[in-house]
Amino acid sequence: MNLTYQVKDRPPFGKNLIYALQQVLAIMAATIAVPMIIGNGLTPAAAMFGAGVGTIVYLLFTRFKSPVFLGSSFAFLGSMAAAFAGATSMQLGALGLILGAVSAGLVYVILALIVKIAGVKWIGMIMPAVVIGPTVAIIGLSLAGNAIGDLTKSDVAGGSSYIALICGLVTLFVTMLVSTYGSKQLKLIPFIIGIVAGYAVALIFTLIGKGGADTLKIIDLDGFKSALLSAEGKVTFNTFFKVPDFTFLAAGKGLKDMSAPYGATILIAYVPVAFVVFAEHIADHKNLSSIIGKDLLEDPGLSNTLLGDGIGSMAGAFFGGCPNTTYGESVGCVAITGVASTWTILFAALMCIVISFFTPFVAFLDSSPACVMGGVCIALYGFIAVSGLKMIQHVDLNKNRNLFVVSVILIAGIGGLSLSFLVDKTNNISITITSVACALILGIITNLILSREKDDLGK
């Protein structure tokens, strides 16, 4: 595709701040959702700081050749919950989060060493375009339910789903119109304009609803009060500036409670998931490669992207407790805007780190209505799906072999095929192979089984 800014281009400073903010808005909802789901002392501010640090580590390992942001990974939700379920204290649970991220990161390091020795040609053999294309499409399609679910969701109890839908659709259509008909400069920031428009409409409805019509309330404004006011109801320095609750601070106090059985529990909960995420790592980078027109598995190389992802994940969890992973939302943002500069990704990472210290900014980002983000995500996830389908546009689907491979992946992925294995009954720890991973594995197997067949099979 035609990119406005190539990977190595450096946009003007002021413009780059705006492009970076757009990346932050694209990844924000998912990044702060993980700590909010897990709880137990994890905070959105620390997760944002960790995501920023992890992204910078990734950029360093990939020599600023791969323009993608690393955010909190949903794949490890069960693993993170297990870290607290098997802990005797919250501090030990925090230590478990860091140990788990380190163990998962070490899996990536080992895989990187294997790739360094064996090369990446085997990747192309077992995951050609006919396999990786529909798998990338599934990454977007598997998230469709989340986007549509958010589209009609009010952040205030009693808020109307129809009002939320209006706000979400305003966001979506403004984003599409700006991206399609806007000036050259506006086309670079369609998500910012769309989110601002959707937020403004939601705010108008919410303020009108303050008069007594609760069904019109969409935005939960109470978060601003808790962020800006102290316990005494006063505005103080600490309500504007606060050091995030870093995970390593609590983890240090949990060392005294550490035990071998607990350590084994952490390994069981994290290591298998790392192998599952490895498959998604390849799919994400194949997708990004098709967007920027350069094979990232060759340069900077899969070994470097794995090291950046793995060690970046360790660093992110050290501060925010959440293992990180490359974000499809970030890839989608690059695809739609044409801003592929790694300088933009660097600015976005630094912005997350700085913002995490300012509670009003965190509260503002956290207050972005689910319906508004749902409108944005329809475009983001849709572009991921379409970019995957574009990978198979030159695949001959008149051949039964290719037709079966694509069919199996799409149906398994869209149908939500996933597998869960209970590995620890005492602490109720299970390992889940996601629908994306299951679809990819099934597609690989199908392709290998049929690869010996003649091209004129069935004709």
N, C-alpha and C positions, 0 to 999 in steps of 0.2 A: 504494500500500500504506500501512498505518498505521505511522507512524514514532514511536518512543518519544522520540527527540530529533531535531528538525528541523535543517536545515542551519545556521541561525543560533543555535540553542540552545547554552547553555554548561552542560554537566553539572557537578555538584559536583567539586571538585578531586580528591579521593581516588578517586571513581568513574571520573573521566576518565582517571586514570593506568592503571586496570585496562582500560578500553576501548581505550586507546592501545596497551597491551601486547598486547591481542588482535589489533589491526591489525598490529603488528610481527611477531607469530607467524605471521599469515596470509601476509605478504609475504616473510618471512625466507628460506625455502628457495630460492625463485627468485632473490632478490636476491644471495645469496652464492654461488649455483651458477655464475653467469656468470664471475666472476673465478677461481673454482676450475677451470673448464673451460679458460679462456685461459691461466692461469699467467703466466709471464714477469714475475714481480714483483707482479702484481695480488693484492690480499688482500681477504678478506671484510670486515675492519674498515674499510678505505678505501672499499669499495663501499657499506657501510652509512652511512658518513659522507656520501658523495656522494649517496645516495638521500635522506637527510634534508635536505640542502641543496637538492637539486633540487625536493623536495616543497614546501619553504617558498617557493621562487621561484614555483612554480606557484600556490600559494595566494595570493600577493601579486598576481600578474597576473590571477587570476580573482576577485579581491576577496572571497576567502573564501566563494565561492558554490558551489564544486564539491568535494564531499567524497570525494576519491580520492587514494591514495598513488602516488607515482612510484618505480619500482624499476628495477633493471638490465634492459635490453631484450635478449631472446633473438634478436630480429630482426637485430641487428647482430653476432652471433657471427662470421659469415663475414668481415665487414668488419674486426672487431678482429683476427682471425687474420691477415688480409692485411696489417694495419699492422705486424705483427711479421715476417711472411714476407718483406716487401720491405725491411726495415730492416737496416742494417749493424751496429747495436748495439741492446741492450735499451733504452738511453736514447732512441735515435731512435724506436724502436717506441712508447715512452710518449708522445713528442711527437706521433707519428702518431695515437694515440688521441684526444688533445685536439683536434688539427686536424680529424680526422674528425668528432668530435662537433660542433665549431663549424660545419663545412660542412653537416652534416645539420640542425643547428639553424637555420642561415640559410635553408635550404629552407622550414622552418616559418615563419620570419619573412616570407619572400616570399609564401607561401600566405596568411598572415594579412593582409597588405596587400591581396592580391587579394580576399579575403573582405570586408575592410573596405569596399572600393570597390563590389564587385558584390553584397554582401549574402549571405544564406543561403537565399533562396527556391529557388535552383537545386539546393540539396542535397535539398530535399523533392521536387523534380521528378524527379531522377535516382535518388534513393534513398528512395522512399516506404516505408511499413511493410512492404509485401510483399517488399521487397528487404532492408531493414535488419534485420527480425525474424529471418529464417532465418540471416542472416549472424552476428548476435549469438549465435544458438544454436550455430553452427559454432565460434565462439571457445571455447565451453565443451566441445563435443564433440571438437574437435581436440586438446584437452588430456587427454581421457579415458585415452588410452594411457599418458600419463605417470603419472597417478594410480594406475592399476591396476598398472603396472610397479613403482612404489614400494611398493605395498601388500604385496607378497610379498618385499621386498628386505631382507636383513640387512646392517647396516653393518660386520659382522665376517666375514672370510673363513671359510667353513665353517658359518656360521649357517644354521639351518633356515628355509626359505621358509614352512613351515607355522606355525612359531612367530611369524615376522614377520607372517603373515596374522592370527593371533590378536590380536596387539598392534594392528594396523591396524584390525581390526573393532571391538575394544574402544573405540578412539578414535572411530570413526564412530558406533557405537550410543550411546555416552555423550553425544556431541555432539547427536545427534538427540533422545534422551530428555530432555536438559536443555532444549533449544530448544522442545520440544513440551509437556512436563509440568512443567518447572521453575517456580519462583516468578517473579514479575515481574522481580526483580533478577537471578536466575540466567539467565533467558532472554536477558539482555543480554551474557552472557559464556560462551556454550556452547562456543566453541572453546578457551578457556583451560582449562575443566574437562575437555573431551575430550582435549586434548593432555596435561594433567597425568595423567589416568587411563591413557592409552596409554603414556606415558613411564614411569609407575610400574610397570606390568605388564612392560614391556620391561626395566626395571632389575632387577626381581626375577628374571626369567629369566636375565639376564646374570650377576648375582651367583651364582646357583645354578650356572651354567655355568662359573664360575671354579674350581669344584671338579674340573674335568676334562671336563665335557660341553660341548665346543665348539659343538655344534649348538644349544645354548640361548642362546648369546651373540648379542645383537641390537645393543647399544650399544657403540660404540668409545670406551672410556674413556681411551685413550692420549692423546687430545687435551687432557685436563685436566692430565696430567703435563707435557706440553710447554709448556702455558700457565702452569702454576703454579710450575714448577721452572726454574732457570737452567741453563746448560750444566754448572755444577758440581754440579747436583742440589740447590740451595738455593732457598728461597723468599725473594725479594727484592722491593723496591719496584717494580722494572722488570718483574717477572713479573705484577704486578697492574695496573700503569698503564703504557701505552705509546702514544706518538703514532703513529697509523696511517701506513703507507707511502704518503703521498699521491703521486699520479701526477705532479703538476706539479713535484715535487722532482727526479724522475728526468728529466722532459721538458726541464728547463732545461739539463741536461748534454748533451742530444742536439741542441741548436741548431747546434753546430759541424759536425754530420754531415748537416744538412739539404740537400736538392738538389731541383731542379725536377722531375725524373722521379719522385722519391719522392712529392712533393706531388701530382702528377697521379695517381699510383697510389691515394693516399688518397681523392681526389675521386671517382675511378671506383668505389671500393669502398663509399663511404658515401652519396653523393648519391642514386643510384637507389633505395636501400633506404628513404630518408626518404620518398619518394613512396609507397612501398608501405605504410609505417607510417601515413601520413596517412589512408588508408582505414580502418585499424583504429582510429585515433584517433576518427574520426567514429562508428564503430560502438560503441566504448566509451562515448562521451558520450551517444549515443542511449539506450543501455541504462541508464546512470546516471540519465538524465532520466526514464525511465519508472518508476524506483524511487523517486525523490524527488518526483515529480509536478510538475517544473518543467523547461522546455525550456532546457537549458544552451547550446544553439546560438544561442538568442535572448538569454539573460541568464545569465552575463556576456557571451555571444557567442562564436561559433566563433573569431573573430580573437583573442580574449583567451585561450581555452583553447589555441590553437595557439602563441601567444607563450609562455604559461606552460610548455607541454610542451617547446617548442624551446629556450628559454633555460634552463629547468630542466635539460634534458638536457646543455647545455653546462657548466653549473655542476657537475652531478654528475660528468661525465667529468673535469673539471679536478682534482677531488679523488680520485675512485675509478677513473677510466679507463673506466667503463661508461656509455654513453648511457642515459638513463632513458626510461621510458614509463609511461603510466597502467596500473595493474595490475588485471586481472580478479579476482584474489584479493581485492583491496581492495573492489572493487565487490560481490562476492559476500558479503563480510563485512558490508557495509552492509545488503544485502538481507535477510540471515538475522537479524541482530541488531536491525535497526531503529534503529541508532545512526548517524545521518547528519550529525552535528555536525562542522563543519570544525575546531572546537576539538580534537576527538579526533584528527583527522588531523594537526593542528599538534603536539599532544603526542607523537604517534607519531614524527613527524619529529625532534623534539627528543630523544626517547628514543633513536633510532637514532644520533644524533650523539654523545650522552653515552656510550652503551654501547660505541661503537667504540673508546673509549680504555681500557676495562677488559677486559683479556684473559680473565679467568675468565668474564665474561658472554658474550663472543664465543665462547669454547670451549663454554659450556653451550648456546647457541643452535645452534652448529655440530654439537653432539652429538645433537641431536634426531633420532631414527631416521627413515630414509626411509619405513618402513612406517607410522609414526605420522602423518607429514605426508601420506602417501598417503591415509590414512583421512579426514583433514580435507579434502583436496582433492577427494575424491569428492563431498562436500557442496558445496564452493565451486564447482567446475566445473559440477556439476549445476544449481545455482541460476542460473548464467550461461546455460546452455542453456535452462532453463525460462523465464527472463525474456525471452529472445529469442522463444520460441514464443508467449508471452503477447502479444507485440506484434502477432501476426497473428490473434489470436482474433476480431477484428472484420473481418478480410479475407474476402471472399466467395470461398471456394475451390471453389465450384460453377462459377465462371467459368474456362474453360480457360486464359485468359491468366495469371491469378494462380496457378493450379495448376502451370503450366509453370515460372514464375519460381521458386516455392518449391522445386519438385522439382529443378531444375537446381542451385540453390545448395546444397541439402542433399546431393545425391549427389556433386557436385564437391568439397565440403568434407569430407564423411565419407570419401569415396574417396581423399582426399589428393592431389588434383590440384595440382601445383606445377611451376614452370618455372625452370630454371637456365640462365644464359648465361655462358659463359667469355669474359671481357673482357680478360684478360691472361695469355697462356700462359706467359710467362717466370716470373711469380710465382704462377701457378696461382690467379688471382683470379676468382671467379665471383659473379654476382648471382642471388639466388634470390627468386622471387616466391612467397610462402607460400601454402599451401592456402586460408587465410582470404581473402587478397587475390585469389587466382584465382577463388574462388567468388563473391566480391563483384563483381568485374569481369564475370564471365560472367552473373551475375544482372542487372546493370545493362544489359548489352547485350541480354539476352533481353527485359527489361521494355520497353526502348526500341523494339525490333523489333515487339513485340506491342501496343504502346500505341495504334497506329492501328487495331487491329482493333475491330470492334463488340463490345459487351458480350455479345451473344448468339452469339458465335463457337462453332461446333460444336454448337449446340442446334437 
